[in-house]
Amino acid sequence: MSYTTITVSRPGAAFRAASNADEANAIFAQVQEIITSNGGEMGMIGFDHAQNANVALTTYPDPESAATAAIQMEAKQLLDVVSRGMFTTMEELWPVFTGAMG
């Protein structure tokens, strides 16, 4: 069963040290490589103007792969994570929710 994460983040120290677009693109390529090397696939990435933060939905093969990717990104100071956790669509969650209500 796959595992989808929702991550709210801001640029980490590595991004903040970039002095031009080429350097920033190279750092973003590192993020993408870590995700890919752990079997992940970015589903959506965008910017939340209310929180002044990036938001990404990424699907991994399992929780361990997601955790490994998170640790690798943090070790390289690519992202400053505001929050990260499991993401479930309402389509998947609603039957569980209503089943729990009896």
Protein Blocks (a to p, Z undefined) as FASTA:
>chain_A
ZZdddddddddfklmmpcbfklmmmmmmmmmmmmmmnopacfbdcddfklopacdddddf
bfklmmmmmmmmmmnomaccfbdcddddfklmmmmmmmmnZZ
